[in-house]
Every structure is written in structure tokens, then in C-alpha cells.
């Protein structure tokens, strides 16, 4: 199916869904559905979805997004991935705001966030958007904010702000806490001394702290001596 110059309407979108189903990898579907706990899964690997989204983003992507039924996991992923290929950050912000209500799965969230490379060229504006999401009392707004920090903001300029953010996360939700732990673990890999000192005086809940330490200790970039030292911080 040609995607770059498609004129999207209801009939064409129906053909598009049939096209997606023709790309099904049943072994991948069976494996991935157990990880993401989503029954509306066709079964298409992420690199293929990225290729599809990139092609659509070069054409009438606005009509595609309006027609998107968000029935299948892959439809939602493609919608989110398209946004990451756009060049106008003001448009990206608007479209991302409209997309997040469909962001109800950790895999959708993390795949879409990783494709938002436009944040690298719009650091300050991107950070303001992240701050907005972190203040919304919804687990997948918060997880999106945290994962965007993981992907693009763990650097000298933002590391201290990230520690304050991690301390401020109080929503009692598994996917939020796991994202926060993931964030801290990557901070440790990149800023070992600073993160270790943060962990000595953190305001994390017990679950998040212990998961952070577990993730740090899972890394091959952390020495045995470092692991033994950091395990002593566990609650």
C-alpha cells in the first residue's frame, strides 16, 4: 500500500486496516500480547510501525489522525509515532496533548516517547510540556513526562531538576513508580556520584527506592563493588 501521498477517507482507512492485518506476525503477537496485556493487538513489530508512520507523516497525516479509530494497539502506536516525525514543535505539542488520552499502555507510551527526537531541538519548550504532564493526576500523563526525561534530559543541565521531580512524584501507581525507578537508574549510570548522593538523602517511597536500586544493580555498567555499596541504601 502506498502511504506517502494517500488521500485519506473512510474507505481508504478500511483498506489500511486490512493492510496492517496482512503484516501480522502471529508469533510476535502471541509473545507481545503477554507483555502488554492488550487483546486488541494485530502483531506487527515496532520497526515496521515506524516505517509506516514515517511515510504517513510526509503526507496528509492530519486526515489520517482524524480517521484513526484507535481500536488496535498498532493504530494508536502509529498515531503517536507520526507526531515524533513532525518538524513544528508547536504542532507537536498540540497533537501530543490530543494523543495522550489514547496513551493507556506502558509500551505505547515508551515507544512513542523514544521517537520524540524533536525534543532535542526544543529543550526548554519541551521541558515546560513535561512539567505540565507531571502535574496532571493521571498515570500515563506522568509516565510520559518521566520517560521523556529518560530519553532526552539526563544531562548536566537537568540532572538536579530531575532529582527534585523524582522526589515530587507521589501518585501510587505501578507504572509511574517503575518509570521513576527507571529514571533514577539511568541517572546513576550517567551521573554516578551525584545520583548516589541523591539516593542517600532521597524522598522516594520504599517501593520506588528499592526498584531504583534493583535496576541499577541489574546494569552491566555498574561494578560489583558499586552494587554492594548501593544495596546498603535499601529500605
N, C-alpha and C positions, 0 to 999 in steps of 0.2 A: 504493500500500500504506500502510495506517495503521500508524504506528510508535510513537506516544506511549504507547498503552495495550495494546500487544500482549502476549499471554501466550505466552511463547516455549517451543517444544518442537521436536523434530526436524523434524516436518512443516512447521511454520511457518518454521523456518530454511531449509529447502529452497526454500520459496516466496520467501523473502527473497533467496536467491542468484539465482533466476530474475528477481526484480525488479531486482537490480543489473545483471544482464546486459541487461535491457531498456533501461537507461540508457546503454549503451555508445556512446561516440563513437569511431568507428574511426580517424578522422584523428588524434585525440588519442592513442589507443592506439599507433599506429604511431610518432608523434613521441616520446612519453614513454618507450616501451619502449627506445628507443635511448639515452636519457639515464640510465635507472636499471638497465639490463641485467637486467631481470626478465621472464621469459616468462609468468609467471602473473599477467598484467595484463588486467583486463576493459577498462579505458579509460574512466574516469569522472573528470571534473575535480574538483579539491580542494574548491571551494566547495559542490558538491553533496554530497560526502562529509561535510563539516562539518555541513551541514543535516541529513543523515540521522543522524549521531552525536548531535547536539544533541537531536533528537526521542527517540532511544532512551534517552538519559541521563535523561529525565524519567519513564521508566517502569521496567520490570523489567530494568534493564541488567545486573544480576548474572547472570541466567539467560542473557541474550544472550552475555555473555562466556564462560560455561561451554560454551555450544553452539558457539562460534566455532571453525571448522575451521582457520583461518589458512592456507587453501590459496591464496587470491588476495591479491594486493597490497592491494586495496581492503578486504578483510576485516580485515587487520592494521591498516591506517590507521584504520578506523572504531573498532576496539578501542581504539587509543591515543587517538584524539580524544575518545571518551566520557569517559575519565579526566580530561581537562582541563576538562570541564564540571561536574564534581562540586564540592561545597562543603566537604566534610570533608577536611582535609589529611591526617589520619591514614589515612583510607581511600585517598586519592590515593597516598600513599607505598607502602602495601601493594599496591595494584593496579599501580602503576608497576613495582615490583620484579618482579611476576609477568609483566608485559608485556615487559620488556626482552629476554628470550630470543628473542622474535619480531622484535626490532629489528635486522634484519640488512641494512639498506639505508640509504644516506645520506638518501634522500628521505623514507622512513618516519620516520627519526629527526628530521629537521629540521621536518617538518610537525607532528609530534606535540609537539615541544618548543615551537614557536611558539604552540600552543594552551594551554599550561600557565600561563595568566594567574593562576591561584591562587597561584603563587609570589610574586606582588606583595604579597599579603596575608599571606604566611607566610615572610618573608625569611630569618630565622635558621634555622628548621627546614628550609627549602628548601636553604639553603646547606650544612647538615650532610648532607643527602641527596646533593647534588652532590659533596661531599668523599668520601663513601663510594663513589660511582660512579667517581670519578677514581682510586681506589686499586685497582680491580678490573682485572686484566690481560686485558681484553677490549676490542677496538677500539670496539665500539658502546656499551658502558657509558661509556667515556671520552668518546666523541664526544657522547653525550647530556649528560654533565656540562659539556662545553665549550660546547655550543650553548645550554644553559640559561643559562650565564653570559652569552653574547652577547645573548640575548633579554631578560634581566631584571636583570643585576648590574653592568653597566658604568656605575658611578656613583662619586661621591666616596668613599663608604664602602668600596667593594670594589676600587677600581682597583689599589691596591698589592698586595692579596691576589691579584688576577688575574695580575699580573706574576710573582709567586712561583710560581703554578700553572703558567703558561706555561713557565717555566724548568724546572719539575719533570717535564714530560711527556717521557718517553723512549721510549715504545713506537714501534717502527719500523713504522708503518702509514700508508699514504697518506691514508686518511680521517680519521685522528687528526691527522696533521700539517697537513692542509688546514684542519681545523676550528680548530686552534691558530693558524694563519696568519690565518684569517678573524677570530678573536677579537682578535688584535693589531691588525689593520687597523681594526676598529671602535673599539677603544680609541684609536687615533690620531685618528680623526675627532672623537671626543668629548673627548679629553684630549691635544691635540697636543704640548704641551711635555713633559708627563710621559712620554708614550709615546716621544717622540724620545729623551729622556734614557735611558729604559729600553733602547731599541734600541742605544744607544752602548755599553751595558755588559751586554748580554743573555747568556744561557747556552743559546740556541737552537741546534739543529743547522743546518747550512748550508741544507738544503732549506727548512726552516720559516722561517728568517730571510728568505731570498730571496723566498719566496712571500708573506710578510707585506708586504715592500716592494713587490712587484708589485701586490698587492691595494690597498695604499694609493695607489699611483700610478694605478690604474685609476679611482679615485674622482674625480668631478667637484667634490667639495668640498675638494680639495687643489689649491693653486695650482701653477703651473709651477715657480716658484722653490722651493717646498717639495719638489716631486718631485725636482728636480735635487739638492737638498741631501740628501735621504734616500737617493737612489740610491748615494751615496758610501759608505753603510754596508754595502752588499752584500759578501758573501764570494766 
